[in-house]
């Protein structure tokens, strides 16, 4: 009996599937961007407007459920927030450590406001 070897495309990685089904939604009522995966809220990026300068948005925290960390979803959340804020023409002051790191790795996405 002769076996033919089949060449299959490798299955999609978990990271690829998560990225494909993840959705970032801006929720201005709660001052946050939300990350949804398959209908479940799995992460948020919270912000507030600077009282002294309403053209500055302060990113105060980024939270992601532990089981979703390590798949690039927090980066996707921060990237979507950055794109939205850039379109709004505001400056960003990242207070949260993840957001500071994200904007340091991705300079020029939005204008950064000086530290308060």
C-alpha positions in Angstrom: 0.0 0.0 0.0 1.3 3.4 -1.0 0.5 6.4 1.2 0.2 9.8 -0.3 1.4 12.5 1.9 -1.1 15.3 2.3 0.0 18.8 2.7 -2.5 20.6 4.9 -2.4 24.2 5.8 -1.6 24.5 9.4 -4.6 25.3 11.6 -5.0 28.9 12.7 -3.2 29.8 15.9 -5.2 30.7 19.0 -3.8 34.2 18.7 -5.0 34.5 15.1 -8.5 33.3 16.0 -8.7 35.7 19.0 -7.6 38.6 16.9 -10.1 37.8 14.3 -13.1 37.6 16.6 -12.1 40.4 19.0 -13.9 43.8 18.7 -13.0 47.1 20.3 -16.0 49.4 21.1 -15.8 52.9 22.4 -18.2 53.5 25.3 -18.1 57.2 25.9 -20.8 57.0 28.6 -18.4 55.0 30.8 -15.2 56.8 29.5 -13.6 53.7 28.2 -12.8 51.5 25.3 -14.0 47.9 25.6 -12.6 44.7 24.2 -15.2 42.1 23.3 -14.4 38.5 22.3 -17.3 36.3 21.2 -19.8 38.4 23.1 -17.9 38.6 26.3 -16.3 41.7 27.7 -12.7 40.7 28.3 -10.8 44.0 28.7 -11.1 47.8 29.1 -9.0 50.9 28.6 -10.3 53.6 30.8 -9.7 57.3 30.3 -10.7 60.7 31.6 -10.5 64.2 30.2 -7.9 66.5 31.8 -10.0 69.1 33.7 -7.4 71.9 33.0 -7.1 71.0 29.3 -10.2 69.3 27.7 -8.1 68.6 24.6 -6.0 66.1 26.6 -7.2 62.6 27.3 -5.6 60.8 30.3 -5.4 57.0 30.0 -5.8 55.9 33.5 -5.8 52.1 33.2 -5.8 49.1 30.9 -7.3 45.9 32.2 -7.5 42.5 30.5 -8.8 39.2 32.0 -5.8 36.9 32.7 -6.8 34.2 30.4 -6.7 36.6 27.4 -3.3 38.0 28.2 -0.3 37.1 26.0 -2.2 37.1 22.8 -1.7 40.7 21.7 -5.3 41.8 22.7 -4.2 44.6 25.0 -2.1 46.0 22.2 -5.1 45.8 19.9 -7.2 47.6 22.5 -4.6 50.4 22.9 -4.2 50.6 19.1 -7.9 51.1 18.5 -8.1 53.7 21.2 -5.1 55.5 19.8 -6.7 55.5 16.3 -9.9 56.9 17.7 -8.2 59.6 19.8 -6.0 60.6 16.8 -9.1 61.1 14.7 -10.6 63.2 17.5 -7.4 65.4 17.3 -6.7 65.2 21.1 -3.4 64.8 22.9 -2.9 61.8 25.2 -1.3 61.5 28.6 -0.8 57.8 29.4 -0.7 57.3 33.1 -1.2 53.6 33.1 2.1 51.6 32.7 0.8 49.5 29.8 -0.3 52.6 27.9 3.0 54.4 28.5 4.8 51.3 27.2 2.5 51.1 24.2 3.0 54.7 23.2 6.8 54.5 23.7 6.9 51.5 21.3 4.6 53.2 18.8 5.6 56.9 18.7 3.7 59.3 16.5 0.3 57.6 16.7 -1.1 60.5 18.7 0.4 63.7 20.1 1.4 63.1 23.7 0.7 65.6 26.4 3.4 66.5 28.9 3.3 64.7 32.3 1.2 66.6 34.8 
